[in-house]
């Protein structure tokens, strides 16, 4: 298991193979991941605890905002713009394909840029 500190909390990578990755994202109240999309990475998130505002939209579409509660899941396909914002401390289970560096950041409140 590997813990990676992030400005919004941390992630625990508990599985990483050539075919899949399993993570737990801990997002602190009021913090957000960057507005981003992936070129190849395909992932599904499952909110284990807390409350989250999940922003998502396709290229050229209007942003949609969905409040996720424990037990809610969302499939994030390549190209889907998305951002997670914790309304309460959140623990998010993520299962994805293994392209961990496939992140195109569109906005980031912590000054991180690019891919």
Buried (B, 14 or more C-beta within 10 A) or exposed (E): EEEEEBBBBBBBBEEBEEEEBBBBBBBBEEBBBBBBBBEEBBBEBBBBEBBBBBBBBEEEEEEEEEEBEEEBEBEBEBEBBBBBBBBEBBBBBBBBBBBBEBBBBEEBBEEEEEE
